[in-house]
Amino acid sequence: MYGQTNCFVGTGIKRGVFDNQEAYVCTLRAARNMVFQGVITPWGNIEQLAKLVASIIVGTKIKVQLVVNPEAYVLPLDNVLATKSPSIAIYGDMTAPAIVKPFKIQSQKETKQLAEAKEIAYKGGFVRDSMIEADWCLRMRNPKILSSRMSADTLKYECEYFYPFDIRSSAKDLVPNQLTFALYNHAALFPDDKRPLSMRTNGHLMLNGKKMSKSTGNSLTLREAIEKFGADATRLSLADAGGGLEYANFKQKTANANILHAHTFLCWCEDMAKDQANLRTGPRNYHDIGFENEVNDLINITHSHYEATNYNDALKYGFYELQSARDWYREVTSDVGMRRDLVLYWIRTAALLITPSPLTLPNKSGPTSSPNPNPFNMHSGLHHPRPGQGQEGEHRYSAPFDPKKPKSVRIYAAKEFPEWQNTAVQTVKDAYDEKEDKVDDAKIRQLLVENGLIKDKRVEYRNVTV
């Protein structure tokens, strides 16, 4: 540690002397941690030479490194905790005086001022000035430990190859320590073009809405999930489990449902590819244009979520919403059939958008945005539900909403009904007896059968008595 001037110990904390070719003075807790971290060898073996009361080493002169004055003294400090390994506080000659003077701290009894000073030292601006000097000194010393020019060249090559790293993904509880200091260290040691490009934080993973714990039996390894659900369904469910800072929830019911979901998706694509000769060609109609525009819009939305590493949103728009668009298109073109090039375009788009997440489809190219996205959206409101959605207690997707932004809605009105709906309405009119002021149910059924609406399952006939 650069600039160390003193070493403080809690006088009421019990310590020991532990053997590791040389004697370590620390708490049993710290020794146990070092054993299982490989610092003290052999692994798992703790050999305590003697017990030690901290008060007897107060005033002892010790040797310190990387300082102008190689000697420091052990001093008492009452608020050192045994739970903070190794229960020793070390202060340097740069940060400490710069903080202590403005707060006019005179003793360790001034706990409030010390707490405020600590916050500044650990979180704030000293990295921008005094402490940076320490890091640069360490940077200049570290090359001296390299054993040969070959190792230095290898280190230089690997550093230039891997840096700057694109993203570091880590747990959200590491933001105030490891992740923050990773930025500090890179700012001190590396030039601008070698600093981290991004960092992503996430919550922990739950299983079926509960914290994973081996002791309670609520646990599932990645290998077990793949063996139980298969790779495709597992990856779909992981992407759907959630992202960002909230706790992700892997649901086994969802994973089970995704086995069938993925199979149905792939089978439909294969069937359409085999039957493409029977699909419609020729001029595009109103619904063809709207369908293509919506697919292009979903490409751009999905791509933006991949870029932002929002994988559950990428799955929502690139898989579920894309299938909703297809279902709508299939419904509104049921009288004339789907257009061949648009069906094949949809299949290719679906394969490209979902490939980064779960399904093992042949084409491994990444998703690309449409060059000229058209905001015109034909989607009529059909929704392709996620597995398990709609059940009590199950995950429901909440669309992002910012109450501060202007709120608007776009409404589309059709000029005419589809032909089959016009036929159904006309059937009711034809079966209506104006004199009796009632509808002949038997005649309705007869006309629906004659027009093929019941056979095609476009209309469901029910005789209801009110």
Helices and strands as residue ranges (DSSP letters): E 4-9, E 14-19, E 23-26, H 28-36, E 48-53, G 54-57, E 61-63, E 71-76, E 88-92, H 95-103, H 111-123, G 125-128, H 130-141, G 142-145, H 149-162, E 168-171, G 172-174, I 175-179, H 180-189, G 192-194, E 199-202, E 205-207, E 210-211, H 222-229, H 231-240, E 248-250, H 252-274, G 276-278, H 286-307, H 311-315, I 316-320, H 321-332, H 340-354, H 419-430, E 432-433, E 438-439, H 441-450
